[in-house]
Amino acid sequence: MKLLRYGPVGQEKPGVLDADGRVRDLSALLPDVAGAALLPASLASLRGLDLNSLPLVPGVPQQDLRLGPCVGQVGKFICIGLNYADHAAEAGMAVPPEPVVFSKWTSAICGPDDAVQIPRGSLKTDWEVELGVVIGQGGRYIAEADAMAHVAGYCVVNDVSERAYQLERGGTWDKGKGCDTFGPIGPWLVTADEVPDPQALSLWLEVDGQRRQNGSTATMVYGVAFLISYLSRFMSLQPGDIISTGTPPGVGMGHKPPIYLQPGQTMRLGVQGLGVQTQAVVAA
């Protein structure tokens, strides 16, 4: 299934993509694509639906029908840094002996095609295409062998980053990662049963039609199952939490000289089987 949320900002309704690429309304069956709706029993019930019996939502998704963030009411937006060896090399940093963990504030979350705002005074806003993992069954101290049973599904994430705020302003990375609009997610949440191997997905990003990132989740330093197990040692994972798993090489900071986003540009990015995002870059 491809679960989604559609409608104006702050008024999104739950939906599902049918076989013809049209949105069907789920409002009569669940309040949101969030929380308990992502538990295994709920997803199993939704999989049993005849999608053609659900109300058809007017409009073409990502054209004249806005899609919001594919998960609502996100409790934690957890990110992993330097999780591709070749990206660590371009950043001039060593591959970490344990995963680098930081957070994006949930106020950074926006729809997959909403505009990305460059913060006032920013000169180093950057792009990062990533595989997002959405937790279904929560837990703590999860064994790596059991970790994949805790995944509701996967989505595209653009881990937009302000490098000066992240690396030159002191403290942790978080202040360069959580600005408003720095967390586009979606277009949809693809349930785990449709992604047999999350470590075999291509991912890419373009700026103004020029390919900047090409990679594969096969080259992650720490894979999805390990990350879920690892994070659950430090916090309980809960339904709807998002884990953004790191980015392949090709970010603006890694170019020589570095190149960064400017108002008027357009980002387009995707992960194999999970859809495509398109974002206009604007000044905040």
Backbone as a ProteinNet text record, in pm:
[ID]
protein_1_A
[PRIMARY]
MKLLRYGPVGQEKPGVLDADGRVRDLSALLPDVAGAALLPASLASLRGLDLNSLPLVPGVPQQDLRLGPCVGQVGKFICIGLNYADHAAEAGMAVPPEPVVFSKWTSAICGPDDAVQIPRGSLKTDWEVELGVVIGQGGRYIAEADAMAHVAGYCVVNDVSERAYQLERGGTWDKGKGCDTFGPIGPWLVTADEVPDPQALSLWLEVDGQRRQNGSTATMVYGVAFLISYLSRFMSLQPGDIISTGTPPGVGMGHKPPIYLQPGQTMRLGVQGLGVQTQAVVAA
[TERTIARY]
83.1	0	85.9	28.3	91.4	-5.1	21.2	-61.6	-12.4	-103.1	-67	-162.3	-132.1	-216.5	-231.2	-352.7	-377.7	-458.8	-446.4	-524.6	-437.2	-501.3	-427.1	-340.5	-241.5	-151.8	-232.2	-208	-276.3	-414.6	-463.7	-597.7	-592.2	-480	-462.3	-555.3	-600.3	-684	-609.8	-643.8	-575.6	-627.2	-536.6	-574.3	-481.8	-514.3	-434.1	-431.9	-320.7	-307.2	-359.9	-448.1	-502.1	-415	-455.4	-374.2	-362.7	-452.2	-449.3	-378	-316.4	-246	-336.4	-461.5	-555.4	-566.2	-605.6	-616.8	-757.4	-763	-888.3	-890.1	-1004.6	-1016.8	-1033.5	-957.7	-965.5	-1027.5	-1083.8	-1130	-1235.2	-1316.6	-1421.5	-1365.9	-1240.8	-1184.1	-1077.4	-1008.4	-906.6	-891	-855.6	-846.3	-726.2	-617.8	-496.1	-402.1	-304.3	-195	-93.2	-117.8	-41.4	-68.6	25.3	3.1	-47	-160.1	-213.6	-249.1	-274.8	-305.9	-189	-68.4	50.7	88.7	11.2	37.9	9.7	73.4	56.3	-88.3	-168.8	-307.9	-386.5	-360.7	-429.4	-389.3	-259.8	-213.8	-268.8	-277.2	-332.9	-479.5	-552.2	-692.4	-706.4	-621.8	-626.6	-591.5	-498	-459	-574	-670	-783.4	-894.3	-878.1	-983.5	-989.3	-1107.9	-1125	-1112.6	-999.1	-973.7	-1075.4	-1127.3	-1224	-1356.8	-1377.8	-1501.1	-1489.5	-1368.8	-1346.9	-1374.6	-1412.8	-1439.8	-1316.8	-1337.1	-1229.4	-1212.2	-1090	-1060.4	-1032.7	-1099.5	-1075.2	-930.6	-877.5	-745.2	-638.8	-529.1	-414.5	-309.8	-269.9	-173.7	-43.3	8.4	132.6	120.5	-1.3	-24.6	-124.1	-253.9	-352.1	-410	-355.1	-392.7	-268.4	-263.4	-146.5	-141.2	-21.7	2.6	80.1	36.1	106.5	212.3	276.1	368.4	296.6	362	292.4	261.7	319.6	290.3	252.4	148.3	106.3	146.8	143.6	165	295.8	401.1	529.6	584.3	619.8	675.1	823.7	899.2	1044.1	1088	1176.5	1235.2	1385.2	1430	1565.8	1649	1768	1852.1	1986.7	2043.8	2173.5	2271.3	2384.5	2483.9	2597.5	2656.4	2777.2	2758.5	2641.3	2611	2642.7	2704.8	2758.8	2906.9	2992.8	3137.4	3185.2	3129	3174.4	3126.7	3012.2	2969.1	3057.7	3094.6	3185.7	3317.1	3365.4	3491.7	3479.8	3367.4	3353.9	3338.8	3288	3274.3	3403.9	3505.3	3632.4	3624.7	3532.2	3512.9	3531.6	3573.7	3594.2	3460.8	3457.9	3339.4	3326.6	3213	3200.5	3198.5	3261.9	3261.6	3124.8	3038.2	2897.9	2815.7	2687.2	2606.5	2605.9	2616.7	2599.6	2449.7	2397.3	2253.5	2225.6	2130.3	2085.1	1936.4	1875.1	1731.1	1700.1	1590.7	1526.4	1400.5	1374.5	1254.4	1132.3	1025.1	906.6	845	876.3	827.7	894.5	1000	1065.7	989.1	898.9	830.4	736.5	740.7	649.4	617.8	529.8	490.5	601.7	590.3	697.8	723.7	623.3	638.5	620.6	619.2	611.7	745.2	741.4	864.2	957.3	1086	1189	1240.8	1238.8	1277.4	1422.5	1501	1636.5	1626.5	1681.6	1668.5	1732	1681	1735.8	1882.9	1965.5	2108.7	2186.4	2117.5	2186.9	2261.1	2383.1	2462.1	2498.4	2461.5	2509.7	2398.9	2282.2	2174.7	2198.9	2188	2232	2119.3	2137.9	2039	2093.9	2004.1	2043.7	1924.5	1926.9	1822.3	1849.2	1743.5	1760.7	1641.1	1667.6	1562	1507.5	1376.5	1311.9	1244.5	1261.7	1200.3	1096.3	973.4	865.2	832.1	834.9	809.9	660.5	628.7	492.2	479.2	519.1	518	632.4	601.1	705.8	780	877.7	952.1	1082.7	1147.1	1281.2	1361.5	1492.2	1582.4	1540.1	1519.4	1475.2	1596.2	1585.1	1692.1	1701.3	1823.2	1841.2	1763.6	1758.8	1687.9	1537.6	1485.3	1341.7	1307.1	1407.9	1388	1291.8	1298.2	1217.4	1067.7	1032.2	891	835.9	922.3	880.9	865	884.6	876.9	736.7	672.1	545	568.3	670.5	698	812.2	824.6	938.1	890.8	972.1	937.5	1064.7	1048.4	1157.2	1168.8	1290.8	1318.3	1423.7	1403.9	1509.5	1558.6	1675.9	1734	1804.3	1724.7	1780.7	1863.2	1979	2075.5	2139.3	2154	2229.4	2366.9	2468.2	2599.5	2670.1	2654.7	2718	2654.9	2521.7	2454.2	2493.5	2509.7	2539.4	2680.9	2777.4	2918.1	3000.5	2950.1	3033	2977.9	2863.7	2799.7	2809.1	2889.9	2905.7	2793.1	2821	2716.8	2695.1	2574.3	2542.6	2499.2	2479.2	2436.9	2293.9	2214.4	2069.9	2028.1	2102.2	2057.4	2065.7	2142.9	2147.7	2057	1982	1901.9	1751.8	1708.9	1568	1493.9	1548.5	1477.7	1344.6	1250.9	1121.1	1140.6	1065.7	1065.2	1187.2	1272.2	1392.4	1366.4	1239.3	1208.7	1094.2	1103.5	999.9	997	877.1	862.7	746.9	763.1	660.9	717.9	633.2	491.8	399.3	444.2	359.9	445.1	377.2	438.8	413	518.1	505.9	523.8	420.8	425.4	535.2	584.5	704.6	689.8	567.3	547.1	577.6	581.5	611.4	759.1	838.6	982.1	1057.8	1080.1	1139.5	1279.4	1356.2	1493.1	1526.3	1517.1	1548.8	1696.4	1780.6	1923.7	1958.2	1857.5	1882.1	1802.9	1802.7	1725.1	1816.7	1796.1	1870.1	1804.9	1884.2	1832.2	1912.2	1847.5	1907.2	1846.9	1918.4	1869.1	1924.3	1838.4	1877.4	1848.9	1931.9	1907.7	1902.8	1788.9	1767.4	1799.1	1757.5	1773.5	1910.6	2005.7	2140.5	2154.7	2192	2203.8	2320	2287	2387.7	2419.4	2318.1	2340.2	2290.6	2370.1	2334.4	2390	2307.6	2358.8	2268.5	2305.3	2227.3	2233.9	2121.6	2119.4	2206.2	2249.4	2338.7	2471.9	2507.8	2638.5	2629	2515.3	2506.6	2610.4	2668.4	2758.1	2677.6	2567.7	2479.6	2342.1	2294.9	2169.5	2048.2	1931.1	1806.1	1784.3	1799.7	1774.8	1867.5	1995.6	2089.5	2050.7	2014.1	1980.4	1860.5	1757.2	1641.2	1681.3	1758.2	1804	1890.7	1983	2075.3	1999.9	1910.8	1838.3	1750.3	1696.5	1606	1677.8	1810.4	1886	1884.8	1859.7	1870.9	1736.1	1632.4	1499.2	1397.7	1275.6	1169.4	1129.4	1112.3	1061.3	910.1	839.6	694	632.2	506.8	442.6	445.3	491.1	498.7	631.6	723	857.6	923.9	1004.4	1075.4	1225	1290.8	1437	1486.5	1561.6	1621.4	1764.3	1798.2	1910	2042.5	2052.4	2178.6	2172.6	2272.3	2270	2395.1	2382.3	2499.7	2576.9	2691.4	2771.3	2700.4	2752.3	2699.7	2632.6	2641.6	2582.9	2664.2	2601.8	2667.2	2797.7	2801.4	2921.6	3040.1	3012.8	3120.2	3183.3	3122	3180.5	3300.4	3386.9	3506.4	3509.4	3478.3	3434.2	3290.4	3247.9	3111.2	3008.8	2891.7	2780.5	2658.4	2582.3	2467.8	2342.8	2229.5	2101.3	2080.2	2010.5	1976.7	1826.5	1764	1622.9	1602.9	1493.4	1463.2	1501.7	1580.8	1618.3	1508.7	1522.1	1427.5	1503.3	1463.2	1516.3	1415.9	1467.6	1384.8	1462.1	1395.4	1466.2	1373	1432.9	1351.4	1430.8	1356	1410.5	1333.3	1404	1344.4	1219.1	1106.3	982	905.4	962.5	900.2	847.5	864	811.2	915.3	868	953.5	901.6	993	960.1	1011.3	942.5	988.9	967.2	1074.3	1063.2	1123.7	1045.4	1100	1175.5	1286.1	1366.5	1333.5	1295.4	1255.2	1327.1	1328.5	1384.2	1278.9	1320.4	1228	1185.7
-120.6	0	124.6	227.8	358.8	452.7	474	560.6	703.7	798.3	937.8	1027.8	1154.4	1255.9	1369.1	1410.9	1508.5	1626.1	1739.1	1856.3	1973.8	2085.6	2206.3	2184.7	2270.9	2263.4	2271.9	2175.4	2172.7	2112.6	2078.2	2019.7	1887.4	1821.3	1699.8	1587.4	1509	1392.5	1265.7	1152.6	1027.6	971.7	914.3	856.4	742.2	679.2	569.7	582.3	545.5	552.6	423.3	434.4	313.2	270.2	162.3	105	197.9	295	390	520	524.4	644.8	755.7	721.8	819.2	802.2	907.7	905.1	862.4	769.3	726.1	772	819.8	878.5	769.7	782	687.8	751.2	870.1	945	869.9	788.9	715.9	597.8	563.2	443.6	473	585.1	620.9	771.7	826.4	971.4	1031	953.3	1006.7	891	914.5	819.7	851.4	797	836.1	737.3	731.4	658.5	516.6	484.8	348.6	298.8	389.9	347.9	276.5	291.5	231.7	99.6	55.6	-72.2	-187	-301.9	-412.7	-454	-459.6	-503.1	-404.1	-275	-173.8	-181.4	-196.4	-205.1	-330.7	-440.8	-563.7	-543.5	-471.2	-443.5	-357.6	-256.8	-170.2	-247	-340.3	-418	-502.6	-534.2	-614.6	-537.3	-406	-323.2	-337.1	-322.1	-303.8	-154.1	-112.3	30.9	96.8	22.6	80.6	114.4	61.4	92.3	220.6	275	396.3	520.7	631.9	754.8	802.8	841.1	893.8	1042.3	1083.5	1223.8	1294.1	1405.4	1476.5	1526.5	1527.1	1583.1	1476.8	1518.6	1431.1	1459.7	1358.3	1383.4	1439.7	1539.2	1609.1	1695.9	1712.5	1809	1913.1	1881.1	1975.7	1930.2	1824.5	1779.5	1776.9	1868.4	1873.8	1752.3	1696	1592.8	1652.9	1622.7	1667.6	1566.8	1588.7	1487.9	1354.3	1245.8	1117.4	1056	1108.8	1065	1187.6	1176.3	1285.9	1261.7	1368.1	1359.1	1285.8	1316.2	1248.9	1285.9	1184.2	1209.9	1241.2	1160.4	1178.7	1168.9	1259.9	1261.9	1244.7	1119.2	1081.1	1065.9	1122.6	1118	1054.1	993.4	928.1	1000	1040	1113.6	1025	1060.8	995.9	845.3	804.2	661.4	600	677.9	624.7	660	560	583.9	688	685.9	781.1	922.3	936.4	1069.3	1120	1033.4	1074.4	1125.1	1057.2	1097.5	1235.1	1263.1	1394	1505	1469.4	1566.7	1582.5	1500.2	1506.3	1453.1	1358.8	1303.2	1152.3	1096.2	952.1	879.3	756.5	672.1	647.3	677.5	669.3	524.4	498.7	363.6	321.2	417.2	392.5	496.2	469.8	566.4	705.1	808.2	946.8	975.6	1016.5	1036.6	1183.3	1241.5	1376.9	1384.7	1496.7	1512	1625.9	1610.3	1722.8	1752.2	1878.1	1914.5	1880.9	1836.8	1799.8	1921	2042.1	2162.5	2181.5	2103.3	2109.3	2030.7	1943.9	1854	1931.7	1897.7	1958.5	1856	1892.9	1802.5	1782.4	1678.3	1642.6	1744.9	1827.1	1925.4	2068.8	2085.4	2220.3	2291.7	2424	2501.3	2484.4	2479.5	2478	2620	2666.8	2805.1	2812.2	2896.2	2922.9	3020.4	2984.2	3071.8	3208.6	3307.3	3442.9	3443.6	3498.2	3506.2	3382.8	3278.5	3155.1	3170.4	3116.9	3111.8	2969.5	2870.7	2734.7	2630.7	2655.9	2557.4	2448.5	2323.6	2208.3	2104.7	2007.2	1901.8	1767.4	1673.3	1536.1	1442.9	1363.3	1263.2	1144.8	1094.5	985.7	890.6	767.3	670.1	693.1	714.4	728	597.6	559.9	439.9	485.4	438.2	477.4	359.5	385.1	280.4	249.7	121	76.6	28.3	-94.1	-147.4	-85.8	-20.7	40.8	-61.1	-11.2	-100.1	-38.2	-105.8	-69.1	-195.3	-181.5	-296.7	-402.9	-357.3	-444.7	-521	-651.9	-732.2	-704.7	-702	-676.1	-777.9	-902.4	-1006.6	-980.7	-901.7	-873.3	-735.3	-659.4	-516.6	-490.2	-568.8	-537.1	-554.3	-631.2	-645.4	-517.2	-423	-296.2	-185.4	-216.5	-117.1	-115.2	1.5	17.1	34.4	112.3	137	234.1	281.9	363.3	484.2	589	708.2	782	875.5	963.7	1077.6	1111.4	1225.8	1313.2	1444.1	1538.3	1600.8	1559.2	1611.7	1743.9	1847.3	1978.6	2027.6	2086.5	2119.4	2254.9	2334.3	2459.1	2432.8	2426.7	2377.9	2471.6	2601.5	2692.5	2676.5	2666.9	2648.5	2514	2412.9	2278.4	2264.6	2325.2	2294.7	2411.4	2534.5	2650.9	2736.1	2697.7	2781.8	2724.2	2617.9	2559.6	2464.7	2377.5	2286.7	2170.4	2116.6	1998	2034.4	1930.2	1951.2	2004.4	1986.5	2003.8	2142.2	2246.3	2380.8	2405.2	2323.6	2336.1	2238.9	2160.3	2053.2	2073	2156.3	2159.7	2285.9	2367	2489	2452.9	2543.8	2519.9	2480.5	2380.8	2323.8	2237.8	2210	2130.5	1980.5	1939.3	1797.1	1751.7	1770	1714.9	1562.2	1504.9	1359.1	1318.3	1205.6	1156.8	1147.2	1127.4	1161.1	1065.1	940	844	754.4	689.5	587.4	453.5	391.3	261.5	154.2	72.8	-23.6	-127.2	-181.4	-264.3	-387.5	-438.2	-557.6	-533.2	-406.9	-374	-338.7	-347	-316.9	-437	-539.6	-662.4	-645.6	-550.5	-530.4	-381.7	-317.5	-174.4	-143.8	-247.2	-226.5	-247.5	-235.5	-252.8	-150.3	-25.7	79.6	188.9	229.7	343.9	472.6	576.9	707.4	815.5	928.8	1030.9	1166.5	1271.1	1408.1	1495.5	1585.6	1682	1823.7	1917.1	2059.3	2125.1	2187.9	2249.8	2153.5	2027.6	1927.1	1864.3	1910.7	1854.3	1752.3	1629.7	1523.8	1554.4	1559.2	1587.8	1466	1383.7	1265.5	1141.9	1037.6	904.3	807	717.5	624.5	504.8	418	298.7	273.1	230.9	196.8	74.4	5	-108.8	-66.6	61.9	107.8	176.5	163.9	216.7	148.7	225.5	167.7	83.7	140.2	72	56.9	-66.4	-93.4	-66.8	-77.8	-42.7	-124.9	-256.3	-341.5	-305.6	-282.7	-245.2	-111.5	-15.4	117.5	112.6	36.3	25	-34.2	-141.7	-204.7	-109.2	-42.4	49.4	164	229.2	343.9	303.4	181.3	137.6	112.7	115.9	108.2	241.3	348.7	482.2	551	498.9	560.1	454.6	469.3	383.8	437.5	347.4	383.6	364.5	457.2	460.6	471.4	425.3	431.3	572.1	581.1	709.9	779.8	730.8	787.1	763.6	860.2	851	843.3	750	741.8	773.5	880.3	916	863	778.3	685.8	730.3	856.6	904.9	924.6	994.3	1033.6	986.1	953.4	918.7	1044.4	1029.3	1146.2	1232.7	1355.9	1449.4	1570.6	1586.2	1704.6	1828.3	1944	2067.5	2093.8	2061	2082	2002.4	1889.5	1802.1	1843.4	1938.6	1984.6	2075.6	2085.4	2170.3	2269.6	2398.1	2452.6	2411.9	2425.6	2389.7	2472.8	2413.4	2485.3	2467.1	2573	2567.5	2619.5	2593	2629	2779.9	2824.9	2965.1	2978.5	3087.3	3108.4	3103.9	3042	3028	2893.6	2815.5	2683.9	2581.2	2463.5	2354.7	2226.5	2159.2	2026.8	1920.6	1810.5	1694	1572.1	1481.9	1370.3	1251.9	1133.1	1014.3	896.6	798.2	669.5	562.7	463.4	358.7	299.8	307.9	250.1	332.1	443.7	522	656.6	689.1	814.2	923.2	1039.8	1153.9	1279	1362.3	1493.7	1602.3	1716.8	1834.4	1957	2031.7	2148.2	2272.7	2378.4	2509.6	2563	2631	2691.1	2840	2887.2	3026.5	3085.1	3217.9	3285	3291.2	3267.3	3271.5	3416.3
0	0	0	-56.8	-52.4	20.2	148.8	230.9	218.9	228.4	208.4	286.1	282.7	344.5	242.6	219.3	113.1	165.9	96.3	131.4	172	209.3	246.1	370.2	385.8	500.9	630.1	718.2	846.2	843	724.7	711.6	634.5	638.2	559.5	607.4	511.4	538.3	495.9	557.9	521.2	390	311.8	184.8	147	36.5	-16.3	-168.1	-227.4	-372.9	-433.8	-532.3	-594.8	-712.5	-778.7	-886.6	-1006.7	-1017.1	-1128.4	-1092.2	-973.6	-932.8	-884.4	-849	-794.8	-643.8	-576.2	-430.7	-389.5	-297.4	-236.6	-90.9	-47.3	86.6	193.4	301.3	413.8	537.6	525.2	642.3	724.3	658.6	730.3	809.3	783.6	844.6	948.5	936.2	1035.5	1038.3	1155.7	1167	1095.6	1084.9	1024	996.1	909.2	889.6	998.6	1114.5	1233.3	1344.7	1439.8	1563.7	1543.6	1607.8	1608.2	1469.2	1374.5	1237.3	1170.8	1228.7	1170.4	1235.9	1333.4	1397.9	1301.3	1320.5	1226.1	1202.9	1307.1	1290.5	1205.7	1225	1147	1000.4	974.4	835.5	768.4	843.1	786.6	748.2	831.7	801.6	676.5	664.3	546.5	419.4	430.2	312.1	259.5	346.9	305.8	237.1	224.4	165.3	13.8	-39.6	-183	-210.3	-261.4	-277.8	-369.6	-465.9	-559.2	-492	-371	-298.1	-217.5	-208.8	-130.2	-214.2	-150.4	-226.4	-302.8	-426.9	-510.3	-481.8	-457.3	-430.2	-562.4	-590.8	-716.8	-726	-845.4	-868	-886.6	-945.6	-969	-861.6	-785.3	-677.7	-729.7	-658.3	-689.9	-814.1	-864.7	-972.3	-922.3	-930.4	-877.8	-744	-687.6	-553.6	-466.4	-367.9	-279.3	-188.2	-175.6	-76.5	39.3	159.7	278.8	320.3	434.2	487.1	498.1	460.3	451.6	586.9	693.6	830.4	911.9	989.5	1076	1220.7	1299.2	1444.3	1479.1	1404.9	1426.2	1563.7	1640.6	1773.2	1770	1693.6	1685.1	1539.3	1500.6	1366.4	1388.2	1382.5	1419.6	1293	1291.8	1172.7	1203.5	1101.3	1111.7	1019.8	1074.6	997.6	950.8	838.2	785.6	771.6	719.8	712.5	576.9	488.4	363.4	362.5	346.6	357.5	258.2	134.8	34.5	65.8	134.4	177.5	290.9	383.4	490.5	431.9	327.8	265.4	202.6	132.5	68.6	171.6	291.6	399	478.4	445.2	515.1	655.8	678.9	812.4	808	919.4	928.5	939.1	888.6	909.8	1059.3	1118.7	1264.1	1314	1429.1	1484.9	1537.1	1563.6	1596.3	1521.1	1499.4	1425.3	1490.3	1406.8	1450.8	1451.2	1566.3	1582.3	1612.1	1539.1	1569.2	1539.4	1570.1	1550.7	1454.6	1383.3	1316.6	1397.1	1422.6	1496.1	1410.7	1474.3	1396.3	1325.9	1371.7	1302.7	1166.9	1137.4	1006.4	901.2	944.3	851.6	759.8	631.5	534.5	427.3	335.6	229	127.6	46.6	-46.1	-155.8	-185.6	-292.3	-242.8	-111.1	-55.3	-76.8	-82.8	-101.6	18.1	-9	94.7	112.1	235.2	264.3	311.1	244.6	292.1	409.2	525.7	642.2	618.3	686.3	674.2	713.5	628.4	655.2	614.7	568.1	531.2	399.6	396.4	273.2	233.9	319.6	298.7	317.3	258.7	266.2	161.5	203.8	126.6	117.7	30.7	4.8	50.1	82.1	116.1	92.6	-12.5	-32.3	60.8	124.8	221.6	219.3	259.9	286	426.3	435.7	564.7	605.1	730.4	786.7	888.4	874.7	964.9	1056.1	1184.9	1283.2	1292.3	1296.6	1321.2	1465.1	1489.4	1625.9	1704.6	1814.2	1894.9	1979.6	2053.3	2142	2186.6	2279.6	2323.5	2343	2336.3	2341.4	2239.3	2116.8	2008.6	1954.4	1944.4	1885.4	1735.8	1684.3	1541.5	1457.6	1503.1	1427.7	1420.6	1514	1518.9	1464	1426.2	1399.7	1285.2	1179.7	1062	1088	1190	1226	1287.5	1319.2	1378.9	1274	1146.3	1039.5	979.8	980.9	910.9	761.5	727.1	586.2	567.8	443.6	402.9	323.1	322.1	245.8	205.5	113.6	72.8	174.9	212.1	298.8	231.9	234.4	198.1	329	372.7	496.8	464.6	440.3	407.7	527.4	498.7	603.6	577.7	682.5	671.7	731.7	646.5	690.8	788.7	771.1	866.4	1004.3	1009.1	1137.7	1198.6	1112.8	1158.7	1214	1143.4	1170.3	1221.6	1205.9	1238.3	1352.1	1407.7	1508.6	1650	1667.9	1800	1835.3	1932.5	1978.2	1883.6	1885.1	1806.7	1665.1	1584.3	1446.6	1437	1541.4	1530.1	1481	1518.8	1481.5	1331.1	1258.6	1113.8	1041.2	1117.3	1056.4	1071.5	1163.8	1197.6	1162	1071.9	1032.8	965.4	970.8	907.2	761	716.9	580.9	550.7	649	625.5	632.7	637.6	645.7	556.7	424.4	337.2	346.5	366.9	369.6	278.2	211	118.8	-22	-122.2	-126.3	-52.3	-36.8	33.5	120.5	212.5	296.2	228.4	179.8	114	220.6	241.7	350.9	327.6	438.6	435.1	348.1	332.7	250.7	103.5	62.1	-77.5	-99.2	6.7	-3.2	53.3	-28.4	24.5	80.5	25.8	75.1	75.8	192.4	197.8	176.1	171.4	145.8	-1.4	-88.2	-232.5	-312.5	-265.3	-329.7	-382.8	-506.3	-560	-512.1	-497	-458.2	-528.5	-556.4	-642.5	-609.4	-650.4	-633.7	-745.4	-795.4	-897.8	-849.7	-890.7	-868.9	-1006.2	-1035.9	-1167.8	-1281.7	-1264.8	-1368.8	-1377.1	-1294.8	-1297.5	-1184.8	-1221.5	-1122.8	-1028.1	-900	-798.3	-711.7	-685.2	-602.4	-675.6	-669.7	-717	-615.6	-566.2	-467.6	-452.7	-360.8	-330.9	-181.5	-126.4	16.4	45.2	-59.1	-39.6	21.2	6.8	56.1	193.2	260.5	397.4	486.2	577.4	677.3	775.9	823.8	918.5	854.5	841.8	775	862.5	801.3	868.2	994.8	985.8	1102.7	1218.1	1186.5	1292.6	1354.3	1271.5	1323.2	1418.3	1382.1	1469.1	1604	1599.5	1723.1	1804.8	1737.9	1805.3	1872.6	1798.2	1854.4	1971.2	1965.1	2071.7	2203.6	2201.8	2326.9	2402.2	2330	2388.7	2406.9	2343.1	2350.5	2310.1	2357	2305.2	2168.7	2074.9	1943.2	1944.6	1882.6	1891.3	1753.1	1736.9	1605.7	1546.5	1423.9	1356	1367.7	1452.1	1454.1	1318.4	1275.2	1147.9	1173.4	1107	1109.5	968.9	954.6	826.4	826.9	729.8	743.7	684	643.5	589.3	438.9	386.2	245.2	171.9	42.5	-38.2	-77.7	-145.6	-183.4	-286.2	-299.6	-398	-338.5	-205.6	-143.8	-182.2	-167.8	-209.7	-137	-8.5	71.9	18.7	-47.6	-93.2	-223.7	-295.9	-420.9	-393.3	-489.5	-475.2	-591.6	-568.4	-439.4	-408.3	-282	-246	-322.3	-345.8	-407.8	-318.4	-303.7	-213.8	-283.3	-221.6	-280.1	-281.4	-385.4	-400.5	-428	-382.7	-416.2	-568.2	-609	-750.2	-808.8	-735.4	-784.2	-751.7	-811	-788.2	-759.1	-652.4	-620.6	-663.9	-717.3	-749.4	-702	-631.5	-569.6	-552.6	-542.5	-525.7	-474.9	-426.4	-385.9	-461.9	-511.5	-594	-530.4	-600.2	-554.4	-453	-409.6	-302.2	-348.8	-477.1	-527.6	-540.8	-583.6	-617.2	-547.1	-501.3	-445.2	-539	-540.9	-616.1	-529.3	-504.2	-415.8	-479	-484.7	-517.6	-397.4	-424.1	-317.7	-312.4	-195.3	-177.2	-56.4	-48.2	68.4	179.2	301.5	415.2	440.7
[MASK]
++++++++++++++++++++++++++++++++++++++++++++++++++++++++++++++++++++++++++++++++++++++++++++++++++++++++++++++++++++++++++++++++++++++++++++++++++++++++++++++++++++++++++++++++++++++++++++++++++++++++++++++++++++++++++++++++++++++++++++++++++++++++++++++++++++++++++++++++++++++++++++

